[in-house]
Amino acid sequence: MSLFNPLLVFVVSIAVFLVLIYKKVGLGISLTVSAFLMGFFSLGLLETGTVLLETCVDQTTLSLVFASFFIILMSVLYKETGLVNDLTQSLGAYVKNSKIIVSVLPAVIGLMPVAGGALMSAPMVDAEADKLGLDDTKKSFINIWFRHVIIPVYPATQFIVLTSALTGISLDAIIVRQILVVLVMVAAGYFWGLRNTKQTKTEKIQPQQSSKGNLKTLVVSFLPIIITVVLTAALNVDIAIATCVGAITILIITKKTTELPKILKHKAIWAVTLAAFGAMLLKNVTVASGASEILGNALANSNTDATIILAVVPAVLAFLMGSTSGAIALSVPILAETVVFTAQNVSLLYIMAYLGYMLAPTHLCLVFTAQYFKASINKSFKYLIPATAVSILAALVSYFVF
């Protein structure tokens, strides 16, 4: 029995979550605090403890937590072992076209989903964008946009793993419906960022190794990602196992297994892992409290078209929260009362949350990129908004046609 009105508690808990996020408290802590707050005031201490215990032993939760752990571990290993430098430098040496470099390098870095990771690609984009005569605002847009174009179809990202875990829809079924969106995102990035640009500056580079050496370095440094994607997408291996193998591959390639204990102390690893658990706990508490049923029934009784609900709810939540994971964790229990989770519906929910996140003013990659290039975030929206708009249209076309 609820201690207070579940809907009121839900609103207050989400308000607390937003305050914590805007105060730059970690996503994992913010999600977990909000879940406990909602549980204590709507369910009471005993029932909250029951939901917590059920969440801890739930197979879906455990799978998601381990997957998130190894995804971020792979990312941190890439950075801390220096393998990411080999990857980007060999790619830069092998590819000479500045337009390709400024679009591909951020996308490659995007395969390593670190919060605010756009800073890793910013220096390389800066150097190559100067050769194209781009201003700071376009540099900022290109870096932020191309870093994120690959993620909707990348199986080793926490966003899509969380969506699959919460809805029961397979990764493959979600990914295949994002292909059109990704193609449109690439085209939009080129149209608003690189169209009508020409190489205006050149510099003589003394190669440190042969083209053959660069290619070998590129293949070896890219191997952990290739293995992870093949295991997940082609062999249907569980994402937690696939990313674990990817992490082990990095350690073998770099021969830095002795540094693993030190790397495991990295805060980002545990922050992302806690975020995965916090998202599941928040979802379970929202369901147990009855708030999701109340909100779902309200949406159902509003006679609003299901497509509008699927598109607007996750996008607005992601924009407000600055978090795809948080938006998905809340959208799923709310929309479960209104729509049936098919591959078609879940794919739209996922991509709309992601695109809403792209425009969030608290999006760390956006903030860090603007700071690095000393560019106005407001001016960056001049390119981000139309590029996101056409991507949303592509998402709707994919939803209705495929």
C-alpha positions as CSV (number, residue, x, y, z in Angstrom):
1,M,0.0,0.0,0.0
2,S,1.4,3.4,-1.0
3,L,2.3,5.8,1.8
4,F,1.9,8.8,-0.4
5,N,0.3,9.4,-3.8
6,P,2.6,7.5,-6.3
7,L,2.3,10.1,-9.0
8,L,3.3,12.9,-6.6
9,V,6.3,10.9,-5.3
10,F,7.3,10.1,-8.9
11,V,7.3,13.8,-9.9
12,V,9.3,14.7,-6.8
13,S,11.8,11.9,-7.4
14,I,12.4,12.9,-11.0
15,A,12.7,16.5,-9.9
16,V,15.4,15.4,-7.4
17,F,17.1,13.4,-10.2
18,L,17.2,16.5,-12.5
19,V,18.6,18.7,-9.7
20,L,21.3,16.1,-9.1
21,I,22.2,15.8,-12.8
22,Y,22.4,19.6,-13.2
23,K,24.6,19.7,-10.1
24,K,26.9,17.3,-11.9
25,V,26.3,14.4,-9.6
26,G,27.1,11.1,-11.3
27,L,24.3,9.4,-13.3
28,G,24.5,6.2,-11.3
29,I,24.2,8.0,-8.0
30,S,21.4,10.2,-9.3
31,L,19.4,7.2,-10.6
32,T,19.9,5.2,-7.4
33,V,19.0,8.0,-5.1
34,S,15.9,8.8,-7.1
35,A,14.9,5.1,-7.0
36,F,15.3,4.9,-3.2
37,L,13.5,8.2,-2.7
38,M,10.6,6.9,-4.8
39,G,10.6,3.6,-3.0
40,F,10.7,4.9,0.6
41,F,7.9,7.4,0.1
42,S,5.6,5.3,-2.0
43,L,6.3,1.7,-0.8
44,G,7.9,2.1,2.6
45,L,11.2,0.7,3.8
46,L,10.2,-3.0,3.9
47,E,8.8,-3.2,0.3
48,T,11.6,-1.1,-1.0
49,G,14.0,-3.6,0.4
50,T,12.1,-6.4,-1.3
51,V,12.3,-4.6,-4.6
52,L,16.0,-4.0,-4.1
53,L,16.7,-7.7,-3.3
54,E,14.6,-8.8,-6.4
55,T,16.6,-6.4,-8.6
56,C,19.9,-7.7,-7.2
57,V,19.1,-11.3,-8.1
58,D,17.2,-10.7,-11.3
59,Q,18.9,-12.3,-14.2
60,T,18.2,-9.5,-16.6
61,T,19.7,-7.0,-14.2
62,L,22.8,-9.1,-13.6
63,S,23.3,-9.5,-17.4
64,L,23.0,-5.7,-17.9
65,V,25.3,-4.8,-15.0
66,F,28.0,-7.2,-16.2
67,A,27.6,-6.0,-19.8
68,S,27.9,-2.4,-18.7
69,F,31.0,-3.2,-16.6
70,F,32.9,-4.8,-19.5
71,I,31.8,-2.2,-22.0
72,I,33.2,0.6,-19.9
73,L,36.3,-1.5,-18.9
74,M,37.1,-2.0,-22.6
75,S,36.8,1.8,-23.1
76,V,39.0,2.6,-20.2
77,L,41.6,0.0,-21.2
78,Y,41.7,1.5,-24.7
79,K,42.6,4.8,-23.2
80,E,44.8,3.8,-20.3
81,T,46.9,1.4,-22.3
82,G,47.4,3.9,-25.1
83,L,45.9,1.6,-27.7
84,V,43.4,4.3,-28.7
85,N,46.4,6.5,-29.7
86,D,47.7,3.8,-31.9
87,L,44.3,3.4,-33.4
88,T,43.7,7.1,-34.2
89,Q,47.3,7.8,-35.3
90,S,47.5,4.9,-37.6
91,L,44.1,5.8,-39.1
92,G,45.2,9.4,-39.5
93,A,48.4,8.3,-41.2
94,Y,46.6,5.9,-43.5
95,V,43.8,8.3,-44.5
96,K,45.0,11.6,-46.0
97,N,41.6,13.3,-46.8
98,S,40.8,15.8,-44.1
99,K,37.1,15.4,-44.6
100,I,37.3,11.7,-44.0
101,I,39.5,12.2,-41.0
102,V,37.3,14.7,-39.2
103,S,34.3,12.5,-39.7
104,V,35.8,9.0,-39.1
105,L,38.1,9.8,-36.2
106,P,35.2,11.0,-33.9
107,A,33.2,8.0,-35.0
108,V,36.0,5.6,-34.1
109,I,36.3,7.3,-30.7
110,G,32.5,6.9,-30.4
111,L,33.0,3.2,-30.3
112,M,34.5,3.7,-26.8
113,P,31.5,5.2,-25.0
114,V,33.2,7.3,-22.3
115,A,31.2,10.2,-20.8
116,G,32.5,13.4,-22.4
117,G,34.7,11.3,-24.7
118,A,34.4,13.9,-27.4
119,L,37.4,15.5,-25.8
120,M,39.5,12.6,-27.0
121,S,38.8,13.4,-30.7
122,A,38.7,17.2,-30.4
123,P,42.4,17.8,-30.9
124,M,42.6,15.7,-34.0
125,V,39.4,17.3,-35.4
126,D,40.8,20.7,-34.7
127,A,44.0,20.1,-36.6
128,E,42.4,18.6,-39.7
129,A,39.4,21.1,-39.6
130,D,42.0,24.0,-39.9
131,K,43.1,22.6,-43.2
132,L,39.5,22.9,-44.4
133,G,39.1,26.4,-43.1
134,L,36.3,25.6,-40.7
135,D,35.3,28.0,-37.9
136,D,35.1,27.0,-34.3
137,T,31.3,26.4,-34.4
138,K,31.5,24.0,-37.3
139,K,34.4,22.2,-35.6
140,S,32.3,21.8,-32.5
141,F,29.3,20.5,-34.5
142,I,31.4,18.0,-36.6
143,N,33.2,16.6,-33.5
144,I,30.0,16.2,-31.5
145,W,27.9,14.9,-34.4
146,F,30.2,12.3,-35.9
147,R,31.2,11.0,-32.5
148,H,27.6,9.9,-32.1
149,V,26.6,8.7,-35.6
150,I,27.7,5.1,-35.1
151,I,26.2,4.5,-31.6
152,P,22.6,3.7,-32.7
153,V,23.9,0.5,-34.5
154,Y,26.8,-0.3,-32.2
155,P,25.9,-3.4,-30.1
156,A,28.5,-2.7,-27.4
157,T,27.0,0.5,-26.1
158,Q,25.1,0.7,-22.8
159,F,22.1,2.5,-24.3
160,I,21.1,-0.3,-26.6
161,V,22.0,-3.0,-24.2
162,L,19.8,-1.3,-21.5
163,T,16.9,-1.0,-24.0
164,S,17.1,-4.7,-24.9
165,A,17.3,-5.7,-21.3
166,L,14.3,-3.7,-20.2
167,T,12.0,-4.6,-23.1
168,G,13.1,-8.1,-24.0
169,I,13.7,-7.2,-27.7
170,S,16.9,-8.6,-29.1
171,L,19.8,-6.3,-30.0
172,D,19.7,-7.4,-33.6
173,A,16.1,-6.5,-34.0
174,I,16.7,-3.0,-32.6
175,I,19.9,-2.4,-34.6
176,V,18.6,-3.3,-38.0
177,R,15.9,-0.6,-37.8
178,Q,18.5,2.1,-37.0
179,I,20.5,1.6,-40.2
180,L,18.5,4.2,-42.2
181,V,18.8,6.7,-39.3
182,V,22.6,6.2,-39.2
183,L,22.9,6.8,-43.0
184,V,20.9,9.9,-42.7
185,M,22.9,11.1,-39.7
186,V,26.1,10.7,-41.7
187,A,24.6,12.6,-44.7
188,A,23.3,15.3,-42.3
189,G,26.8,15.7,-40.8
190,Y,28.3,16.1,-44.2
191,F,25.6,18.5,-45.4
192,W,25.7,20.9,-42.5
193,G,29.4,20.4,-41.5
194,L,31.5,19.6,-44.5
195,R,29.6,20.6,-47.7
196,N,31.4,23.2,-49.9
197,T,34.6,22.9,-48.0
198,K,38.0,22.4,-49.6
199,Q,41.5,21.7,-48.4
200,T,43.0,25.1,-47.9
201,K,46.1,24.2,-45.9
202,T,48.5,21.4,-46.3
203,E,51.5,20.3,-44.2
204,K,54.3,18.0,-45.0
205,I,54.2,15.0,-42.7
206,Q,57.2,12.8,-42.1
207,P,55.8,9.3,-41.7
208,Q,57.1,7.5,-38.7
209,Q,56.5,4.2,-40.3
210,S,55.6,2.6,-43.6
211,S,52.1,2.4,-45.0
212,K,52.3,-1.3,-44.3
213,G,53.3,-0.6,-40.7
214,N,50.4,1.8,-40.3
215,L,48.0,-0.7,-41.6
216,K,49.2,-3.4,-39.3
217,T,49.0,-1.0,-36.3
218,L,45.5,0.0,-37.4
219,V,44.3,-3.6,-37.7
220,V,45.9,-4.7,-34.4
221,S,44.5,-1.7,-32.4
222,F,41.1,-2.2,-34.0
223,L,41.0,-5.9,-33.3
224,P,39.3,-5.8,-29.8
225,I,36.4,-3.9,-31.3
226,I,36.2,-6.2,-34.3
227,I,36.1,-9.3,-32.1
228,T,33.4,-7.8,-29.9
229,V,31.2,-6.8,-32.8
230,V,31.6,-10.2,-34.6
231,L,30.9,-12.2,-31.4
232,T,27.8,-10.1,-30.7
233,A,26.3,-9.4,-34.2
234,A,27.4,-12.5,-36.1
235,L,27.7,-15.2,-33.5
236,N,24.9,-14.0,-31.2
237,V,27.2,-14.2,-28.1
238,D,25.9,-12.4,-25.0
239,I,27.2,-8.8,-25.0
240,A,28.8,-9.3,-21.5
241,I,30.9,-12.2,-22.7
242,A,31.8,-10.5,-26.0
243,T,33.0,-7.3,-24.3
244,C,34.9,-9.4,-21.7
245,V,36.7,-11.1,-24.6
246,G,37.4,-7.7,-26.1
247,A,38.9,-6.4,-22.8
248,I,41.1,-9.5,-22.5
249,T,42.2,-9.0,-26.1
250,I,43.4,-5.5,-25.3
251,L,45.4,-6.7,-22.3
252,I,47.0,-9.4,-24.5
253,I,47.8,-7.0,-27.3
254,T,49.3,-4.4,-25.0
255,K,50.9,-6.9,-22.6
256,K,49.7,-4.8,-19.6
257,T,47.8,-7.4,-17.6
258,T,49.7,-6.3,-14.5
259,E,48.1,-2.9,-14.7
260,L,44.6,-4.3,-14.5
261,P,44.3,-3.9,-10.7
262,K,45.2,-0.2,-11.1
263,I,42.8,0.2,-14.0
264,L,39.9,-1.4,-12.0
265,K,40.2,1.5,-9.6
266,H,39.1,3.9,-12.3
267,K,36.0,5.7,-11.1
268,A,34.3,5.7,-14.5
269,I,34.1,1.9,-14.5
270,W,32.1,1.7,-11.3
271,A,30.1,4.9,-12.1
272,V,28.8,3.3,-15.4
273,T,28.1,-0.1,-13.7
274,L,26.1,1.7,-10.9
275,A,24.2,3.6,-13.6
276,A,23.1,0.3,-15.1
277,F,21.9,-1.1,-11.8
278,G,20.3,2.3,-10.9
279,A,18.3,2.3,-14.1
280,M,16.9,-1.2,-13.4
281,L,16.1,-0.3,-9.8
282,L,14.4,2.9,-10.8
283,K,12.3,1.0,-13.4
284,N,11.3,-1.7,-10.9
285,V,10.4,0.8,-8.2
286,T,8.4,2.8,-10.7
287,V,6.4,-0.3,-11.6
288,A,6.0,-1.5,-8.0
289,S,4.8,1.9,-6.7
290,G,2.0,2.1,-9.3
291,A,3.3,5.3,-10.8
292,S,4.0,3.7,-14.2
293,E,0.4,2.4,-14.3
294,I,-1.1,5.8,-13.4
295,L,1.0,7.6,-16.0
296,G,0.4,4.9,-18.6
297,N,-3.4,5.0,-18.1
298,A,-3.3,8.8,-18.3
299,L,-1.5,8.6,-21.7
300,A,-3.9,5.8,-22.9
301,N,-7.0,7.9,-21.8
302,S,-5.7,11.0,-23.6
303,N,-6.4,9.3,-26.9
304,T,-3.0,10.4,-28.2
305,D,-1.7,8.5,-31.1
306,A,0.7,5.7,-30.0
307,T,3.4,6.9,-32.4
308,I,3.4,10.4,-30.9
309,I,3.7,8.9,-27.4
310,L,6.5,6.6,-28.4
311,A,8.4,9.5,-30.0
312,V,7.7,12.4,-27.6
313,V,8.0,10.7,-24.1
314,P,11.6,9.3,-24.4
315,A,12.8,12.4,-26.4
316,V,11.5,14.9,-23.9
317,L,12.8,12.9,-20.9
318,A,16.3,12.5,-22.6
319,F,16.4,16.2,-23.3
320,L,15.5,17.1,-19.7
321,M,17.8,14.6,-18.1
322,G,20.7,14.8,-20.5
323,S,20.7,11.0,-20.2
324,T,19.7,8.3,-22.7
325,S,19.9,5.6,-20.1
326,G,17.7,7.6,-17.6
327,A,15.1,8.4,-20.2
328,I,14.9,4.8,-21.4
329,A,14.7,3.5,-17.8
330,L,11.7,5.8,-17.1
331,S,10.0,5.5,-20.6
332,V,9.8,1.7,-20.6
333,P,7.6,1.3,-17.5
334,I,5.5,4.3,-18.4
335,L,4.9,3.2,-22.0
336,A,4.4,-0.5,-21.1
337,E,0.9,0.4,-19.9
338,T,0.1,2.0,-23.3
339,V,1.9,0.1,-26.1
340,V,3.0,-3.4,-26.8
341,F,6.8,-3.7,-27.0
342,T,7.6,-5.0,-30.5
343,A,10.8,-4.5,-32.4
344,Q,9.2,-1.7,-34.3
345,N,8.0,0.2,-31.2
346,V,11.1,-0.4,-29.1
347,S,13.4,0.8,-32.0
348,L,11.5,4.1,-32.2
349,L,11.6,4.5,-28.4
350,Y,15.3,3.9,-28.4
351,I,16.3,6.2,-31.2
352,M,14.0,9.1,-30.0
353,A,15.6,8.9,-26.6
354,Y,19.0,9.0,-28.2
355,L,18.2,12.0,-30.5
356,G,16.6,13.9,-27.6
357,Y,19.9,13.4,-25.7
358,M,21.8,14.8,-28.6
359,L,20.2,18.2,-28.1
360,A,20.3,18.2,-24.2
361,P,22.2,21.2,-22.8
362,T,23.6,19.0,-20.1
363,H,25.0,16.5,-22.7
364,L,28.7,16.3,-21.5
365,C,30.1,15.8,-25.0
366,L,28.3,18.9,-26.2
367,V,29.5,20.9,-23.2
368,F,33.1,19.7,-23.3
369,T,33.4,20.1,-27.1
370,A,32.1,23.7,-26.9
371,Q,34.6,24.5,-24.2
372,Y,37.5,23.0,-26.1
373,F,36.8,24.9,-29.3
374,K,35.7,28.0,-27.4
375,A,32.4,27.9,-29.4
376,S,29.0,29.0,-28.3
377,I,26.6,26.1,-27.6
378,N,23.8,28.3,-28.9
379,K,25.5,28.7,-32.2
380,S,26.2,25.0,-32.4
381,F,22.4,24.4,-32.3
382,K,22.3,26.2,-35.7
383,Y,23.6,22.9,-37.1
384,L,22.6,20.4,-34.4
385,I,18.8,21.2,-34.6
386,P,18.3,20.7,-38.4
387,A,20.6,17.7,-38.4
388,T,18.7,16.1,-35.5
389,A,15.4,17.1,-37.2
390,V,16.1,15.1,-40.4
391,S,17.4,12.2,-38.3
392,I,14.0,12.2,-36.5
393,L,12.3,12.1,-39.9
394,A,14.4,9.1,-40.8
395,A,13.5,7.4,-37.6
396,L,9.8,7.9,-38.4
397,V,10.2,6.6,-41.9
398,S,12.0,3.5,-40.6
399,Y,9.1,3.1,-38.1
400,F,6.3,3.3,-40.6
401,V,7.9,1.6,-43.6
402,F,10.1,-1.2,-42.2
